[in-house]
């Protein structure tokens, strides 16, 4: 069982005091708070939520590059988030997926044409080029490119300029930037497709823990969160490390390890009070799809908020939410500005809504917007 982690987790050691002010929520019902709720909210009001640079500053640079992480730090992010996959020679690298045709120039490299393959990832056939078929030296010859070129056209100007970084390089960057800026920069790795990698003899847990140990990141107070959409590998990690663990929960579907085991429970089941109580036995927090916190109707408009944040806090789980993106197409209808799906909407209003509900942290593609919104709330 996990030792109790403060509802603000590592953030309490990293961040100064600020105040999160509740805002009006569309459709919210008025109800009397009980004493526990009032006490809980008062305690949280003495701290500020963390800002996590989602894949770096992925709204401004191709994701999972050192330059994206560096920019996120410069914009004020408290954590940077690398998704981790494995190379053939068992080195952890930062890519959104192990299939890399959408995030590198591999498809244009004739020397690697023969590596194109079809793999079944979490039960779904995927065709492309996979990190596990490359050595680190081979991956280092590739160059990153923007994954959403039609949405973030400006980012394509950086295509071909940046390497695929290793997890160690991400940690080195965080350490160097922490020293240069006089503040602690945390790292928030996600294990991608852990069941799949274990099935091909490249488990992610052992190399992840080994890298953290080499970097003396082994204790609960260290600036690291490890996250996963699966549950079994977090339970395994619970026996291997004391750093905080975060169970990711989507708004639909179920963890793939549940699918493989024939377990009928869904992410929605895990987001119930009973499900969160079970998560608290092996993890220290939950990373929630925003729709689990404030659902949307079929037209994209906001509905009343759920109880999930309060339920999670009652089990001493930190609550981080994903993903905050400034473009209209990612925002609820309530906060869109104009008809251009790629234009910026009122992202500040979205932050105010979610932070006002007691959220402990946000994953942001544009970390500067989250930092600014947090500062704005603190001055009210």
C-alpha positions in Angstrom: 0.0 0.0 0.0 1.2 3.5 -0.8 2.2 5.8 2.0 0.0 8.8 2.2 1.0 11.6 -0.1 -0.2 15.1 0.5 -3.0 16.1 -1.9 -0.5 18.5 -3.5 2.2 15.8 -3.7 5.7 17.0 -4.7 4.2 20.4 -5.6 4.2 21.5 -1.9 8.0 21.4 -1.9 8.4 23.1 -5.3 5.9 25.9 -5.3 5.1 29.1 -3.5 1.8 30.0 -2.0 -1.1 31.2 -4.1 -4.9 31.1 -4.0 -7.2 29.2 -6.4 -10.5 31.0 -6.6 -13.7 29.0 -7.4 -15.5 30.2 -10.6 -19.1 29.6 -11.8 -19.6 26.3 -13.4 -22.3 25.8 -16.1 -25.1 23.7 -14.8 -23.7 23.4 -11.3 -26.2 22.6 -8.6 -26.0 24.6 -5.3 -25.4 22.3 -2.3 -24.3 22.8 1.2 -20.7 21.7 1.8 -20.1 19.5 4.8 -17.3 20.3 7.2 -14.9 17.9 5.5 -15.4 19.6 2.2 -14.9 23.1 3.6 -11.7 22.0 5.5 -10.4 20.3 2.4 -10.9 23.4 0.2 -9.4 25.7 2.8 -6.3 23.6 3.0 -5.9 23.5 -0.8 -6.3 27.2 -1.1 -3.0 27.7 0.5 -1.1 26.1 -2.4 -1.1 26.5 -6.1 -1.6 23.8 -8.8 1.4 22.6 -10.8 1.8 23.3 -14.5 3.0 20.3 -16.5 4.5 21.0 -20.0 2.6 18.4 -22.0 5.2 16.7 -24.1 7.1 20.0 -23.5 5.7 23.2 -25.0 4.1 21.1 -27.7 1.9 24.0 -28.8 5.0 25.9 -30.0 7.6 23.2 -30.9 7.5 19.6 -32.2 6.6 17.5 -29.2 9.1 15.4 -27.2 12.1 17.3 -28.3 14.6 18.9 -25.9 13.7 22.3 -27.4 10.0 21.7 -26.6 10.9 20.8 -23.0 13.3 23.7 -22.7 10.7 26.2 -23.9 8.2 24.8 -21.5 10.6 25.4 -18.6 11.3 28.9 -19.9 7.5 29.6 -19.9 7.3 28.6 -16.2 6.3 24.9 -16.3 7.0 23.1 -13.0 7.2 19.7 -14.7 8.0 18.5 -18.2 6.4 15.3 -19.5 8.2 12.7 -21.6 6.3 9.7 -22.9 8.7 6.8 -22.8 9.1 3.9 -25.3 12.0 1.5 -25.8 14.6 1.1 -28.5 15.8 -2.3 -29.6 18.9 -1.9 -27.3 16.7 -1.2 -24.3 17.2 2.6 -24.1 14.2 4.7 -23.1 13.4 7.5 -25.5 10.8 10.2 -25.6 8.1 9.7 -28.2 4.3 10.0 -28.1 4.1 6.5 -29.6 6.5 3.7 -30.5 5.2 4.1 -34.1 7.2 7.1 -35.2 6.2 7.9 -38.8 4.1 10.8 -37.6 6.7 12.3 -35.4 10.0 11.8 -37.3 11.2 11.8 -40.9 11.7 8.0 -40.9 9.3 7.4 -43.8 11.5 9.6 -46.0 14.7 7.7 -45.1 15.4 5.1 -47.8 17.9 3.3 -45.6 15.0 2.4 -43.3 12.4 1.5 -45.9 12.7 -2.2 -45.0 11.9 -1.5 -41.4 8.3 -0.7 -42.2 6.1 -3.3 -40.4 2.7 -4.0 -38.9 2.4 -4.6 -35.2 -0.6 -5.2 -33.0 -0.4 -2.6 -30.3 -3.0 -3.0 -27.5 -5.1 -5.1 -29.7 -5.0 -2.8 -32.7 -3.0 -3.4 -35.9 -0.6 -0.5 -36.6 1.5 -0.1 -39.7 4.6 2.0 -39.7 8.1 2.2 -38.2 8.6 1.3 -34.5 11.2 2.3 -32.0 11.8 -1.2 -30.9 13.1 -2.1 -34.3 15.9 0.6 -34.1 19.0 1.0 -32.0 19.5 4.3 -30.2 22.3 5.1 -32.7 19.9 4.6 -35.6 17.1 6.7 -34.0 19.6 9.5 -33.4 20.0 9.8 -37.2 16.3 10.7 -37.5 14.8 14.2 -37.0 11.6 15.2 -35.3 8.6 16.7 -37.1 5.3 18.3 -36.0 2.7 15.7 -35.3 -0.3 18.0 -36.0 0.9 20.0 -39.0 -2.5 21.1 -40.1 -3.4 22.4 -36.7 0.0 23.9 -35.7 1.3 25.1 -39.0 4.0 27.4 -37.4 5.6 24.4 -35.7 6.4 22.8 -39.1 9.1 25.5 -39.4 11.1 23.4 -37.0 10.7 20.1 -38.8 14.0 18.3 -39.4 16.0 20.3 -36.8 15.7 18.3 -33.6 16.7 14.8 -32.4 14.8 12.1 -30.6 15.9 12.6 -26.9 16.6 9.8 -24.4 15.1 9.9 -21.0 18.5 10.5 -19.6 18.8 13.6 -21.8 15.5 14.9 -20.5 16.6 14.4 -16.9 19.9 16.2 -17.7 18.0 19.1 -19.2 15.8 19.4 -16.1 18.8 19.3 -13.8 20.7 21.9 -15.8 17.7 24.2 -16.0 16.9 23.8 -12.3 20.4 25.0 -11.5 20.4 27.8 -14.0 17.0 29.1 -12.9 17.2 28.6 -9.2 14.0 26.5 -9.1 13.3 22.8 -9.2 12.0 21.4 -12.5 10.3 18.1 -12.1 9.9 15.3 -14.7 6.7 13.4 -15.3 7.3 10.3 -17.4 4.6 8.1 -18.8 5.1 4.5 -19.6 3.6 3.9 -23.1 2.0 0.5 -23.9 3.7 -1.3 -21.0 1.9 -4.6 -21.7 3.0 -4.6 -25.3 6.6 -3.8 -24.5 6.7 -6.6 -21.8 5.3 -9.0 -24.4 8.2 -8.4 -26.8 10.9 -8.7 -24.0 11.4 -5.0 -23.5 9.7 -4.2 -20.3 9.7 -0.5 -19.4 9.7 -0.6 -15.6 13.2 -1.9 -14.9 15.1 0.5 -17.2 12.9 3.4 -15.9 13.7 2.7 -12.3 17.3 2.1 -13.2 17.6 5.5 -14.8 15.9 7.2 -11.9 18.3 5.4 -9.4 21.3 6.5 -11.4 20.1 10.1 -11.1 19.3 9.7 -7.4 15.6 10.1 -7.9 14.2 7.5 -5.6 12.3 9.1 -2.8 8.7 10.4 -2.4 9.9 14.0 -2.1 11.9 13.9 -5.3 10.4 15.9 -8.2 9.1 13.0 -10.2 5.7 11.5 -11.0 5.4 8.3 -13.0 2.1 7.8 -14.9 0.4 5.1 -16.9 -2.9 4.3 -18.4 -2.4 0.7 -17.4 -2.7 -0.6 -13.8 -0.6 -3.7 -13.6 2.7 -1.9 -14.4 1.9 0.8 -11.7 1.4 -2.0 -9.2 4.7 -3.4 -10.3 6.4 0.0 -9.9 4.9 0.4 -6.5 7.1 -2.4 -5.4 10.2 -1.0 -7.1 10.3 2.7 -6.3 9.0 5.2 -3.8 8.5 8.1 -6.2 4.8 9.1 -6.6 2.7 7.1 -9.1 -0.3 8.5 -11.1 -3.0 6.4 -12.6 -4.2 7.9 -15.9 -8.0 7.7 -16.5 -9.6 8.3 -19.9 -13.2 9.3 -20.3 -14.0 6.1 -22.4 -12.6 2.6 -22.7 -10.6 0.6 -20.2 -6.9 0.0 -19.3 -5.4 -2.4 -21.8 -4.2 -4.8 -19.1 -7.9 -5.1 -18.1 -8.7 -5.9 -21.7 -6.0 -8.6 -21.9 -7.1 -10.1 -18.5 -10.8 -10.1 -19.4 -11.5 -7.6 -16.6 -14.8 -5.8 -17.5 -14.1 -2.6 -15.5 -13.7 0.6 -17.4 -12.0 3.9 -16.7 -15.4 5.2 -15.7 -15.5 2.5 -13.1 -12.1 3.5 -11.8 -13.2 7.1 -11.5 -16.0 6.2 -9.0 -15.4 6.6 -5.2 -14.9 2.8 -4.9 -12.5 2.8 -7.9 -10.5 5.7 -6.5 -10.2 3.9 -3.2 -8.7 1.0 -5.0 -6.3 3.2 -6.9 -5.1 4.7 -3.6 -3.7 1.3 -2.6 -1.0 1.5 -5.2 -0.8 5.0 -6.6 -0.6 8.6 -5.2 -2.7 10.4 -7.8 -4.9 10.3 -10.8 -4.5 12.0 -14.2 -7.9 12.6 -15.5 -9.4 13.3 -18.9 -11.1 16.7 -18.4 -14.4 15.1 -19.4 -14.4 13.0 -16.3 -14.3 16.3 -14.3 -16.7 18.5 -16.3 -18.5 16.4 -19.0 -19.7 17.9 -22.3 -22.9 17.2 -24.1 -23.3 15.9 -27.7 -22.8 19.5 -29.0 -19.6 20.1 -27.0 -21.2 22.3 -24.4 -20.2 22.0 -20.7 -22.4 20.1 -18.3 -22.4 20.1 -14.5 -19.1 19.0 -12.8 -18.8 15.6 -11.3 -17.6 14.7 -7.8 -14.4 13.0 -9.0 -12.0 15.6 -7.7 -13.6 15.6 -4.2 -13.8 11.8 -4.2 -10.1 11.5 -5.2 -9.0 14.0 -2.6 -10.8 12.1 0.1 -8.5 9.2 -0.7 -5.5 11.5 -0.5 -5.0 11.3 -4.3 -3.6 14.3 -6.2 -5.7 15.2 -9.2 -4.1 16.4 -12.4 -6.1 16.9 -15.6 -5.3 16.6 -19.3 -5.1 18.1 -21.8 -5.4 21.9 -21.9 -5.0 23.2 -25.4 -5.7 26.7 -26.6 -7.1 26.0 -30.0 -10.9 26.2 -30.5 -11.2 22.6 -31.7 -10.0 21.4 -28.3 -12.1 23.7 -26.2 -15.7 23.3 -25.1 -18.2 25.3 -27.2 -18.6 27.6 -24.3 -15.1 28.9 -24.6 -14.5 29.0 -28.4 -13.9 32.3 -30.1 -14.9 32.6 -33.7 -15.4 29.8 -36.2 -11.7 28.9 -37.1 -11.0 25.6 -35.3 -7.3 26.4 -35.2 -7.7 29.9 -33.8 -7.2 30.4 -30.1 -10.3 30.4 -27.9 -10.7 31.5 -24.3 -8.3 29.0 -22.7 -8.1 31.2 -19.6 -11.8 30.7 -18.9 -11.2 26.9 -19.1 -8.4 27.1 -16.6 -10.4 29.2 -14.2 -13.2 26.7 -14.3 -11.1 23.6 -13.6 -8.7 25.2 -11.1 -11.7 26.6 -9.3 -12.9 23.1 -8.8 -9.8 22.2 -6.8 -7.6 20.7 -9.4 -4.0 20.1 -8.3 -2.3 20.3 -11.7 -2.8 20.8 -15.4 -1.2 19.2 -18.5 -0.8 22.1 -20.9 0.3 22.2 -24.6 0.9 26.0 -24.1 2.4 26.2 -20.6 2.6 30.0 -20.7 -1.2 30.2 -20.8 -1.5 27.9 -17.7 1.1 29.9 -15.8 -0.7 33.2 -16.6 -4.1 31.8 -15.6 -2.7 30.5 -12.3 -1.1 33.9 -11.6 -4.4 35.6 -12.4 -6.3 33.5 -10.0 -3.8 34.1 -7.3 -4.3 37.9 -7.5 -8.0 37.8 -7.0 
